[in-house]
Amino acid sequence: SLIKETGDSTSKKRFLESTLEELENLYFSSQVNGHLLLEKARLFSSLLGRQVEVITTEGKFQGLVQDLDEDGGLILRLESGLHKKILPEEGYIKERSPKI
């Protein structure tokens, strides 16, 4: 709950308003400086540096998440050493291991 996480009795309405304001700011910022939004995504990503298994229509891919790209794709370093880009609409992450 919000109270448990923040120690404050923030109203749901105020929480939603501030969340939408922040999303709007990020959106407008990305229109001008898209690279800044990508840098923020990299900074807060829980996937970078983790071993993952991604299920796609092409099959299963296991590898280390090395980067996020400007299209929102994961850049995986596969066990073979090759790199593979997987876009969000192409698959889903089945499992994650602790950050390396």
C-alpha positions in Angstrom: 0.0 0.0 0.0 1.0 3.6 -0.4 1.0 4.2 3.3 3.3 1.2 3.9 5.7 2.2 1.2 5.9 6.0 1.9 4.8 6.3 5.5 2.3 8.9 4.3 -1.4 8.8 3.8 -1.2 10.2 0.2 -4.6 10.0 -1.4 -5.1 7.8 -4.5 -6.2 10.8 -6.5 -3.1 12.8 -5.6 -0.9 9.8 -6.3 -2.5 9.3 -9.7 -2.2 13.0 -10.5 1.5 13.2 -9.7 2.2 10.0 -11.6 0.4 11.3 -14.7 2.2 14.6 -14.4 5.6 12.8 -14.2 4.7 10.7 -17.3 3.6 13.8 -19.2 6.9 15.5 -18.3 8.9 12.4 -19.5 6.8 12.3 -22.7 7.5 15.9 -23.6 11.1 15.6 -22.6 11.5 12.5 -24.8 10.1 14.5 -27.8 13.0 17.0 -27.4 15.7 14.8 -25.9 14.8 11.1 -26.5 18.3 10.0 -25.4 17.6 11.4 -21.8 14.6 9.1 -21.4 16.6 6.1 -22.6 19.3 7.0 -20.1 16.7 7.1 -17.3 15.3 3.8 -18.4 18.8 2.3 -18.3 19.5 3.8 -14.9 16.3 2.3 -13.3 16.2 -1.0 -15.3 16.1 -4.1 -13.2 17.1 -6.2 -16.2 20.5 -4.9 -17.1 23.3 -7.3 -16.1 20.8 -10.2 -15.5 20.6 -13.6 -17.2 17.2 -14.1 -18.7 15.2 -16.5 -20.8 13.0 -14.8 -23.3 10.1 -16.6 -25.0 9.3 -15.4 -28.6 7.5 -16.8 -31.6 10.9 -17.7 -32.9 11.7 -19.8 -29.9 13.5 -19.4 -26.5 16.6 -17.3 -26.1 18.8 -17.3 -23.1 21.4 -14.6 -22.5 22.7 -11.6 -20.5 20.8 -8.4 -20.9 23.5 -6.0 -22.0 21.5 -2.9 -23.0 18.2 -1.3 -23.8 17.8 0.4 -27.2 15.9 3.4 -28.4 13.0 1.2 -29.6 12.5 -0.3 -26.2 14.2 -3.6 -27.2 16.4 -5.7 -25.0 19.9 -6.4 -26.3 20.9 -9.9 -25.2 24.3 -11.4 -25.4 23.4 -15.0 -26.2 25.4 -18.0 -24.8 27.0 -18.3 -28.3 28.4 -14.7 -27.9 26.1 -13.3 -30.6 23.8 -10.3 -29.8 20.1 -10.4 -30.3 17.6 -7.5 -30.1 14.2 -8.5 -28.8 11.4 -5.9 -28.9 8.7 -5.9 -26.2 6.0 -7.0 -28.6 8.1 -10.0 -29.8 8.3 -11.9 -26.5 8.2 -12.1 -22.8 10.7 -12.8 -20.0 10.1 -16.2 -18.4 12.6 -16.0 -15.6 15.4 -13.8 -14.2 18.5 -14.6 -12.2 20.3 -12.3 -9.8 22.3 -9.4 -11.2 25.8 -10.5 -12.2 
